[in-house]
Every structure is written in structure tokens, then in C-alpha cells.
Amino acid sequence: MVLVFSIFIDVRESKKSNKKLYTKKSQVYLFWQLAVILMGRLTQIPLLHYYYNHLTVTLNKLISIHRYIDFMMTPFFYQFAYIGCNRAILKKALSCRKRVQPILN
């Protein structure tokens, strides 16, 4: 959340200095970051609900499971947000899936 807040402050300050291109890139990155984090959180809710209702898990154990999942997934959230907003990196990553053609002599 600290990174999201710092980007929000950066976007507000760049609006004051009238840097339109930089503001747009910051806003796109902020949008992707919030979208990826929101989707990650929404995918955790059914798992936590299942553990709490169908297994004999206490609330404290459920909170510790959520913290562990959050600790492990946060770096991936930020990387997906960065890749998602940087179109060149995304195209490069998707171009690697093409098959290599064999050399026929």
C-alpha cells in the first residue's frame, strides 16, 4: 500500500506541473496495480471461505493463512502490474511462445 500511496502522490504532483505524458503513464500503472491487487484479493476470498466453513480451522489460523498467502503473492502482484502496463515487455514475453522452425538442409 505504501507504493500505491506514493504513486498517487506522484500523480497529483505531476498534474500540478502539467506533465501530461508522465501523468498518463503513472495513472495507467496505478490502475493496473490496483486491478491486479483487487483480482488477487478476490481470488483469495473463496479459498478462505471454504477453509473457514468446511474445515475445522479457527479464525486465528485463517488469518495466519491469509497473511502467508498475502506475503507470497504480493511480489507477483506488483510484477504483473508492471508487465501489464508496459506494452513492450508484454509483447516481448508473448512473442517467446512462437515455435522455432527447424533448419532443413
N, C-alpha and C positions, 0 to 999 in steps of 0.2 A: 504494500500500500504506500510505502514511502516513495517508491519510484513513480507511482501513478500521481501522487500529490505533487512531486517535483516537476513532472511533465505538465501538469495542469497549471502550475505557477509559470512555467516557461512559456506556455501558450498564451497566457494572459499578458505577460510582459512583451512578447513579440507582437501582439496585437497593438499595443501602445506605440511600438516603434515602427509599425506599418510594414513589416516584412511578410508579405502575403505568401510567398512560396514556402518559406520556413514554417509559417503558421500552419499551412495546409498539411505539410509533412508531419508536423507534431500532432495535429489533430487526427490524422489517419492512424498514426502509431498508437495514440491514446485510445482510439476506437477499437483497433484490433486487440490491444492489450485487455481492455475491458470485456470485449466479446469472448476472447479465449478464456479468461478467468471465469466469466459467468457460465460458459458452457462446461468448464471443468467442475465448477461447484454444482451445477445442475445434474451432472452425471454421478456425483457422489451421493446425492440425496436418496435415490432408490436403494443403493447398497446399504447405506446406514439405516434406512427404514427397515430393510429386510433383516439386518443383524439385530436390530432392537426388538422387532416383533416376533420373529420366528426362532431365534436362538436365545439361549439364556445368557444374555450379555447385559451387564449393569450399565448404567448411564455413564459412570466414570470410565469404564472400559471403552465404551463407544466414543467418548470424547478423545481418549488417547489414540484410538484407531483413526479418527478423523485428523488429529494433529499429525500423525505419522504419514497418512496419505497426502496431506497438505504439504508437509515437509519434502516429500519425494516428488510431488508433481509441480511445485512452484517453478523450478528452473525450466521445466518443459513448457509451461505456460508462457513464460517470457520469450523462450526461443521460438515457439510457434507464432507468437505475436510479431516478433521481429521478422521472421521469414514471410509471414503473411502480408506485412506492409511493404516489404522490399521486393518489388516485382522482378527485378533482375535475378536475385538469388532464387526466387521461386521458379522462374523459368529454367535456370541452370539446374536446379535439383530435379525438375520434371524431365529435362532433356536427357538425363543419365539413364532413364529407363528404356531408351531405344536399344534395340538389339544390334549387336556388332555383326556386320556382314563378313562372311568368310572370304578369304582370298583364294580364287580358283585359278590354277595355272594350266 
